[in-house]
Amino acid sequence: MAVIDNTDRSTAPEKASPGWFESVPTAAWALAAIMLIMPLLANDFILFQVFGWTFILGMIALSLMFLAGYGGMVSLIQMSVAALGGYMVAIFGTSGMTDISIGLPWWVFIPIAIVVATIFGTIVGALAVRTEGIYTIMITLAIASAFFYFTRQNYAIFNGYSGFNLIVPPQLFGVDWRSPMPFYYLTLVCAVLSYLLVVYVSRSPFGLALQGIRDNPRRMAALGYNVTAHRIAAYAFASAIASVGGILLVWQNAQISPGTAGIPAVIDILVIAVIGGIGRPIGPFIGALIYVLLRTFSPDVLTTFGMSGERFKLLIGLGFLALVFWSPDGVLGMWDRWKARRARRADPLTGETET
């Protein structure tokens, strides 16, 4: 006998889907709170060199994570985009090369730097999205290599091998933004805003469509989505984030040269993104912190054991290989598997772990 369910579900409350703000992990908010009081706990070197550099590299790697994690496109052009943003600051702003730098006010050269770098990344994206897999990696690597050699050989605009020096942020509100604490907060705010923006876009219709294109581009095209346009727009969005990271990077170093966009630096961004975890926005910042700690302190450790400090890259390389072998999805993947093992060991009735 068939049972007819006459329950009126019209008044049943529906569970609202979490918004982008609620989708940010609680741990990320706790970490942001700790970062706010970090100047009370750390010295100037840690604030400026370690955390400032971490936030900057994390932003550039975040742009790669957005393309690879949400769009399925591994791009090696992000460091070149960041470097171009830094070059534009040196050219249109002020620097030690007074015969090249134009000296425009900050509210003019900063937007110009972001727009020019974003256009460059978008053009590269328009070329790269017509390829897939290893060919996307190769075409972006080729353009990054061409950009490096072009800046190295061009003296009229980029000042060739020497580049630019004495590039400092403008003193707004009477604050020296290159001092350790102000620069720390400047990079922290930019990093947090970039993180929240990526989280928001990933939950937006554009971000969801981009993830659908990543999983099945043919089906999304059949549903009426312009696959190529979405991918190019993703490159434009990622390039804007990378350009801001490049501006902060040139302000931190107070100089920029072709080595900023060299092939080692391009590969470092990929390593940072993979180490942290390329599937979530917080991953690039975790990878950047690990990289900066190794880059900053491993030479001293190696020298203590009678080894050349230049071999820190060997440690980074070995750590990268080991991590990729044991956890292809990075540190975050290792954390997730550890939590899953604890959950499997937990007693389903009491919730207590087995001994």
C-alpha positions as CSV (number, residue, x, y, z in Angstrom):
1,M,0.0,0.0,0.0
2,A,1.4,3.4,-0.9
3,V,1.8,5.8,1.9
4,I,0.9,9.4,1.1
5,D,2.9,12.0,3.0
6,N,0.7,15.0,3.6
7,T,3.3,16.9,5.6
8,D,3.2,20.6,4.6
9,R,6.8,21.5,3.9
10,S,6.0,25.0,2.7
11,T,6.6,26.4,6.2
12,A,9.7,24.2,7.0
13,P,12.7,26.5,7.6
14,E,15.4,26.2,5.0
15,K,19.0,26.1,6.0
16,A,20.7,29.2,4.6
17,S,23.8,28.5,2.7
18,P,26.9,30.2,4.3
19,G,27.9,33.4,2.8
20,W,31.4,34.3,1.8
21,F,32.1,36.0,5.1
22,E,31.0,32.9,7.1
23,S,33.1,30.7,4.8
24,V,36.3,32.1,6.1
25,P,37.7,29.5,8.5
26,T,37.6,30.3,12.2
27,A,41.4,29.5,12.4
28,A,42.0,32.2,9.8
29,W,40.2,34.8,11.9
30,A,42.2,33.7,15.0
31,L,45.4,34.0,13.1
32,A,44.5,37.5,11.9
33,A,43.9,38.5,15.5
34,I,47.3,37.2,16.5
35,M,48.9,39.1,13.6
36,L,47.3,42.3,14.9
37,I,49.2,42.1,18.2
38,M,52.4,40.6,16.7
39,P,54.4,44.0,17.0
40,L,54.1,43.5,20.8
41,L,55.7,40.1,20.5
42,A,58.3,40.4,17.8
43,N,61.3,42.6,17.1
44,D,61.7,44.9,14.0
45,F,63.7,42.3,12.0
46,I,60.9,39.7,12.4
47,L,58.2,42.2,11.6
48,F,59.9,43.7,8.5
49,Q,62.0,40.9,7.0
50,V,60.1,37.7,8.0
51,F,56.4,38.7,8.2
52,G,56.6,41.5,5.7
53,W,58.2,39.3,3.1
54,T,55.9,36.4,4.0
55,F,52.8,38.6,3.3
56,I,54.2,39.9,0.0
57,L,55.2,36.5,-1.4
58,G,52.0,35.0,-0.1
59,M,50.0,37.5,-2.1
60,I,51.9,36.8,-5.3
61,A,51.5,33.0,-4.7
62,L,47.9,33.6,-3.9
63,S,47.4,34.9,-7.4
64,L,48.9,31.6,-8.7
65,M,46.7,29.6,-6.3
66,F,43.6,31.3,-7.6
67,L,44.5,30.4,-11.2
68,A,45.5,26.8,-10.4
69,G,43.2,26.0,-7.6
70,Y,40.0,27.5,-8.9
71,G,40.7,27.7,-12.6
72,G,43.0,24.6,-13.2
73,M,45.6,26.8,-14.9
74,V,49.2,26.6,-13.6
75,S,50.7,30.0,-14.6
76,L,54.4,30.9,-14.1
77,I,53.9,34.5,-15.1
78,Q,52.8,35.8,-11.7
79,M,56.2,36.9,-10.5
80,S,56.8,38.7,-13.8
81,V,53.5,40.5,-13.4
82,A,54.5,41.5,-9.8
83,A,57.9,42.7,-11.1
84,L,56.3,44.8,-13.8
85,G,54.2,46.5,-11.2
86,G,57.3,47.3,-9.2
87,Y,59.1,48.6,-12.3
88,M,56.1,50.9,-13.0
89,V,56.4,52.3,-9.5
90,A,60.1,53.0,-10.1
91,I,59.5,54.5,-13.6
92,F,56.4,56.7,-12.9
93,G,57.3,57.4,-9.3
94,T,60.6,58.5,-7.8
95,S,63.9,56.6,-7.5
96,G,67.6,57.1,-7.5
97,M,67.6,57.1,-11.3
98,T,66.3,60.7,-11.7
99,D,67.0,60.7,-15.4
100,I,64.5,57.9,-16.0
101,S,61.9,58.2,-13.2
102,I,59.1,60.6,-14.0
103,G,58.2,61.5,-10.4
104,L,54.4,61.5,-10.5
105,P,52.5,61.7,-7.2
106,W,51.6,58.4,-5.5
107,W,47.9,58.6,-6.3
108,V,48.8,58.6,-10.0
109,F,51.7,56.1,-10.2
110,I,50.2,53.4,-8.0
111,P,47.0,53.0,-10.2
112,I,49.2,53.2,-13.3
113,A,51.4,50.4,-11.9
114,I,48.4,48.2,-11.1
115,V,46.7,48.8,-14.4
116,V,49.8,48.2,-16.6
117,A,50.7,45.0,-14.7
118,T,47.1,43.8,-14.9
119,I,47.0,44.4,-18.6
120,F,50.2,42.6,-19.1
121,G,49.0,39.6,-17.2
122,T,45.7,39.6,-19.0
123,I,47.4,39.6,-22.4
124,V,49.5,36.7,-21.3
125,G,46.4,35.0,-20.1
126,A,44.7,35.5,-23.4
127,L,47.5,33.6,-25.1
128,A,47.8,30.9,-22.4
129,V,44.1,30.0,-22.1
130,R,44.2,28.6,-25.6
131,T,46.5,25.9,-24.4
132,E,46.2,23.2,-21.7
133,G,48.4,21.3,-19.3
134,I,52.1,21.4,-19.8
135,Y,51.7,23.8,-22.8
136,T,50.2,26.4,-20.5
137,I,53.1,26.1,-18.1
138,M,55.6,26.3,-21.0
139,I,54.1,29.3,-22.6
140,T,54.0,31.3,-19.4
141,L,57.5,30.2,-18.5
142,A,58.7,31.3,-21.9
143,I,57.1,34.7,-21.5
144,A,58.5,35.1,-18.0
145,S,62.0,34.2,-19.4
146,A,61.6,36.7,-22.2
147,F,60.5,39.4,-19.7
148,F,63.6,38.8,-17.6
149,Y,66.0,39.1,-20.6
150,F,64.1,42.2,-21.9
151,T,64.4,44.1,-18.7
152,R,68.1,43.1,-18.4
153,Q,68.9,44.3,-21.9
154,N,66.8,47.4,-22.0
155,Y,68.5,50.5,-20.6
156,A,66.3,53.3,-21.9
157,I,63.2,52.3,-19.8
158,F,64.2,49.5,-17.3
159,N,67.9,50.6,-16.8
160,G,69.2,47.2,-17.8
161,Y,71.1,45.0,-15.4
162,S,71.3,47.7,-12.7
163,G,67.6,48.4,-12.4
164,F,66.4,51.1,-9.9
165,N,67.3,51.9,-6.3
166,L,66.1,54.3,-3.6
167,I,62.5,53.4,-4.2
168,V,60.6,54.1,-1.0
169,P,56.8,54.3,-0.2
170,P,55.3,57.8,0.0
171,Q,55.0,59.3,3.5
172,L,51.2,59.6,4.0
173,F,49.7,61.0,7.2
174,G,53.2,61.8,8.4
175,V,54.1,58.0,8.7
176,D,57.3,56.5,7.3
177,W,55.7,53.4,5.8
178,R,59.0,51.7,5.4
179,S,59.6,51.6,9.1
180,P,59.2,48.0,10.5
181,M,55.9,48.4,12.3
182,P,54.1,50.6,9.7
183,F,55.3,48.4,6.9
184,Y,54.2,45.3,8.8
185,Y,50.7,46.6,9.1
186,L,50.6,47.8,5.5
187,T,51.5,44.4,4.2
188,L,49.2,42.6,6.7
189,V,46.2,44.7,5.6
190,C,47.0,44.1,1.9
191,A,47.4,40.4,2.5
192,V,44.1,40.1,4.5
193,L,42.2,42.1,1.9
194,S,43.6,39.9,-0.9
195,Y,42.7,36.8,1.0
196,L,39.1,38.0,1.7
197,L,38.7,39.1,-1.9
198,V,39.8,35.7,-3.2
199,V,37.4,34.0,-0.8
200,Y,34.6,36.3,-1.9
201,V,35.2,35.8,-5.6
202,S,35.5,32.0,-5.2
203,R,31.9,32.1,-3.8
204,S,30.5,34.5,-6.4
205,P,28.8,33.3,-9.6
206,F,32.0,34.1,-11.5
207,G,34.1,32.0,-9.1
208,L,31.6,29.1,-9.2
209,A,31.5,29.2,-13.0
210,L,35.3,29.2,-13.1
211,Q,35.4,26.1,-10.9
212,G,32.9,24.4,-13.1
213,I,35.1,25.2,-16.1
214,R,38.0,23.8,-14.3
215,D,36.2,20.5,-13.7
216,N,34.4,20.2,-17.1
217,P,34.9,22.9,-19.6
218,R,32.8,21.2,-22.3
219,R,29.8,20.9,-20.2
220,M,30.1,24.5,-19.0
221,A,30.4,25.6,-22.7
222,A,27.3,23.6,-23.5
223,L,25.4,25.4,-20.7
224,G,26.2,28.7,-22.4
225,Y,29.3,29.9,-20.5
226,N,32.1,31.6,-22.4
227,V,35.0,29.4,-21.2
228,T,37.7,31.5,-22.8
229,A,36.4,34.8,-21.4
230,H,36.1,33.4,-17.8
231,R,39.7,32.1,-18.0
232,I,41.0,35.5,-19.3
233,A,39.1,37.3,-16.5
234,A,40.7,35.0,-14.0
235,Y,44.1,36.0,-15.3
236,A,43.1,39.7,-15.0
237,F,41.9,39.2,-11.4
238,A,45.0,37.3,-10.4
239,S,47.3,39.8,-12.1
240,A,45.8,42.6,-10.1
241,I,46.6,40.8,-6.8
242,A,50.2,40.0,-8.0
243,S,50.7,43.7,-9.0
244,V,49.9,44.9,-5.5
245,G,52.4,42.3,-4.2
246,G,55.0,43.6,-6.6
247,I,54.6,47.2,-5.4
248,L,55.0,46.1,-1.8
249,L,58.0,44.0,-2.7
250,V,59.8,46.9,-4.4
251,W,59.1,49.2,-1.4
252,Q,60.5,46.6,1.0
253,N,63.7,46.1,-1.0
254,A,63.9,49.8,-1.9
255,Q,65.2,48.6,-5.3
256,I,64.2,46.4,-8.3
257,S,66.4,44.7,-10.9
258,P,65.9,42.0,-13.5
259,G,66.7,39.4,-10.9
260,T,63.4,40.2,-9.2
261,A,61.7,38.5,-12.1
262,G,64.4,35.9,-12.8
263,I,63.6,32.2,-13.4
264,P,64.6,31.2,-9.8
265,A,62.1,33.8,-8.4
266,V,59.4,32.5,-10.8
267,I,59.9,28.9,-9.7
268,D,60.0,30.0,-6.0
269,I,56.4,31.3,-6.3
270,L,55.3,27.9,-7.6
271,V,57.1,26.1,-4.8
272,I,55.5,28.4,-2.2
273,A,52.0,27.8,-3.6
274,V,52.5,24.0,-3.7
275,I,54.1,23.7,-0.3
276,G,51.3,25.5,1.5
277,G,48.5,23.9,-0.5
278,I,47.2,25.0,-3.8
279,G,43.6,24.2,-3.0
280,R,42.8,26.9,-0.4
281,P,43.6,30.6,-0.2
282,I,45.4,30.3,3.1
283,G,47.9,27.8,1.7
284,P,50.1,30.3,-0.2
285,F,50.7,32.3,3.0
286,I,51.7,29.1,4.9
287,G,54.0,28.2,2.1
288,A,55.5,31.7,2.1
289,L,56.2,31.6,5.8
290,I,58.0,28.2,5.5
291,Y,60.0,29.5,2.6
292,V,61.0,32.8,4.3
293,L,62.0,31.0,7.5
294,L,64.2,28.6,5.5
295,R,65.6,31.4,3.3
296,T,66.3,33.6,6.3
297,F,67.7,31.3,8.9
298,S,69.0,28.1,7.1
299,P,72.2,29.8,5.9
300,D,73.2,30.5,9.5
301,V,72.4,26.9,10.5
302,L,74.4,25.5,7.5
303,T,77.4,27.7,8.3
304,T,77.4,26.4,11.9
305,F,77.9,22.9,10.5
306,G,80.7,24.1,8.3
307,M,78.6,24.1,5.1
308,S,78.1,26.9,2.6
309,G,75.2,29.1,3.3
310,E,74.3,29.1,-0.4
311,R,73.1,25.5,0.1
312,F,69.9,26.7,1.6
313,K,68.3,26.1,-1.8
314,L,69.2,22.5,-1.5
315,L,67.3,22.3,1.8
316,I,64.3,24.0,0.1
317,G,64.5,21.6,-2.8
318,L,64.7,18.5,-0.7
319,G,61.9,19.6,1.5
320,F,59.8,20.4,-1.6
321,L,60.4,16.9,-3.1
322,A,59.6,15.2,0.2
323,L,56.4,17.2,0.7
324,V,55.2,16.5,-2.9
325,F,56.0,12.8,-2.4
326,W,54.2,12.4,0.9
327,S,51.5,15.1,0.5
328,P,50.8,16.3,-3.1
329,D,48.3,18.8,-1.7
330,G,50.8,20.5,0.6
331,V,50.9,21.2,4.3
332,L,47.2,21.7,4.4
333,G,46.7,18.2,3.0
334,M,48.9,16.7,5.7
335,W,46.8,18.6,8.3
336,D,43.6,17.3,6.8
337,R,44.8,13.7,6.8
338,W,46.0,14.0,10.4
339,K,42.6,15.2,11.5
340,A,40.9,12.4,9.5
341,R,43.0,9.8,11.2
342,R,42.1,11.2,14.6
343,A,38.4,11.2,13.6
344,R,38.6,7.5,12.5
345,R,40.3,6.6,15.8
346,A,37.6,8.4,17.8
347,D,34.9,6.3,19.6
348,P,31.6,7.0,17.7
349,L,29.7,7.0,21.0
350,T,31.9,8.8,23.5
351,G,34.1,10.8,21.1
352,E,37.1,9.7,23.1
353,T,40.2,8.6,21.2
354,E,41.4,5.0,21.5
355,T,44.5,4.3,23.4
